Amino acid sequence: MESIVADKKPLENNFVKTNIYEDAPLKLSFDETLADMEKKVVDSLSFMKKVVSTCVNPAESNAMWKVYKKWFNFCHP
């Protein structure tokens, strides 16, 4: 698995420049099986956990993780 490298910048800059929502590997289609969908969800959460850990401090990591989980729950009820 390739490692993810990101510059440590303030949350708002890191969030905008990395296009996190577009980069996350969560693109589902109707012809996928439930197992395929489940794997993509797990991959997406793993991706976000790696990206979130590149934030400058734990408070930013926590804020970013909460934003992602809120977006994820909104888009995938």
Helices and strands as residue ranges (DSSP letters): H 11-17, H 20-23, H 34-52, H 58-75
